[in-house]
Amino acid sequence: MARVELTRFPLIKSAVKNRWPQLAVLILMLAGYLFAILAGLIGTPVGSHNFSIVFVWIAWWATLILVAVPFFGRGWCAVCPIPLPGEWLQRGAIVAPPDKKPKWLSLRWPRGLRNIWLQNISFLLLALFSSVLLTTPNITGIVLAGMLFAAIGLSTVFERRSFCRYLCPVGGFIGLYSQTAPIELRIKDKQVCVKCEGKPCYNGSADGYGCPWDVFPGGLAKNSYCGLCMECIRTCPHDNIAINLRPFSADLAKPSARMDEAFKAFIMLGSAMVYAGVLLGPWGAMKDAAYSVGTGAWFVYAAVFLAIIFVIMPSLFALCISRFENLTSFKKRFATLSTALIPLGLMFWVAFSLSFVLTNATYIFATLSDPLGLGWNLFRTAEAAWQPMLTSVLAPGQTLALVGGLIWSARTAQKAANEAKTPSIPVLVYCFIATLVMLWLLV
Amino acid sequence: MTRSRLHLLLLIVTGLVMVFAPLPVQLPAPQERTFRVDARQFAYSPSELKVNPGDTVIIQLASADVVHGLYIDGYGISIEADPGQPATLRFVADKPGSFRFRCNITCGAMHPFMIGKLSVGENEWLYRSIGLAILSMIGFFPLSSLVTAKKNEQ
């Protein structure tokens, strides 16, 4: 399938070039985000009747993992409200032409931290406390507020969207999985960028801001670090930047050889498996341990969680690929071949989320009418009864996702193995075994 | 029809057979099975119940702390029990497979994850899913090489 330039359609082009439509969505999202914080802090402590839990961990999560990431990559980042207040402070404006003079410290992000290790750590921190986070409104409220203040704080110290690029626990995995999405922002003609004076897409101009994600679009080869904020489309004086429709997982044809990204793939794959076992399994002792933060049982749970992600899964993978030595360094082979885990991990999350979301989706109707649990009935749906949805198609849907993910990974493994000049079989065996475990946990 | 399309068609047909073909299973004579299930925040004990298709299942739900419910996915039936007042659910396990049962009365923070498992006979769908995973791996290599060869020709 060839690429189709979406921005050649006038309606899409004008919607992207004009700042107002995106800003309108951002303001709406910011209002929802602030309301989620408020609901978490002052609403009912019963999670299944509180806006912060139901709309963040069921409605938003379902939209993100089942629709936004697989089909739009970093589409969520384009409308995420977290950077908005910090950016306003940083720029001293929201829509007005930027003032070149920095308003705050505007430091460069430290060189040694220009990777996604901090995002790996921030995701794991949330993951270890997820049983409490997903079920306790005030903890969700505090975490949401913490992310907003962290983004504002970093905006006053560092230039551009440092929080989004290097710290956001959600942005890390969206970036990883956005490589599989059938949408991309890319330049049209490299020579135009080479000859372009001033590089306004990166440095900003009277038409817009320099890339908030600290990316030079002329060198963009994958989706991971482009937040689809559309600034470069607004600033490019040569109309040389486009949004394209493309085949799924086009970025994975040229695998990355970075260890931070490789470990992101393991973290996401392992977390999906642990969650499937702990949250959706019938083992009460594991749920108790995951929920009892600070107790001995929780420390055992945390140690096992971290061991699965950082020791067991990577070691088994290393063992699989170590039997076939070649001229490529082991580290490079390890990182390159782990690309195959990206589609597998995404589909593991889809399968896990289907179960969680379809079971609890009906809470959305009740919470819509009574978001704080104060006895309101705004849309006459407050009494909507809890009822799992589509239970008869859940297991087939999960099988389809998991087996589909396995085939997708196999294809990706072949391409990665060609790059690493090594056989793909060991990676396929690894993916196959992981899929069997996930099938056993979920189906 | 090209070889790759023929191969794909063969795989799809085999996959459909794997999903829908009835498995030869010998069912034991139905009997009545009674389980006492203790519920507390946020677990059932026992958390896994195994019966045969056609069995009459009696679940006596006893709650140790707050009001708990027990809803069986797929069957769409439920009961609820107050602390100290066990409740009984009686039904015929006429749908084979593996079903989650879960608390349907909000009982605390981890309520959405208070889950158990009811197995009615063998978990056929799991076996079929594993079969599909094996089939996808067996079929992948020849199909992939045919597709690659075709691309190279083009």
Interface residues (C-beta under 8 A of the other chain):
Chain A: V46 G47 S48 H49 S131 V132 T135 T136 L279 L280 G281 P282 W283 G284 A285 K287 D288 Y291 F356 T359 N360 W386 P388 T391 S392 L394 A395 P396 T399 L402 V403 L406 I407 A410 R411 Q414 L428 F432 T435 L436 L439 W440 V443
Chain B: F42 A43 Y44 S45 S47 E48 Y71 D73 G74 G76 G97 S98 R100 R102 N104 T106 A109 M110 H111 P112 F113 M114 I115 G116 K117 N123 W125 L126 R128 S129 I130 L132 A133 S136 M137 F140 S144
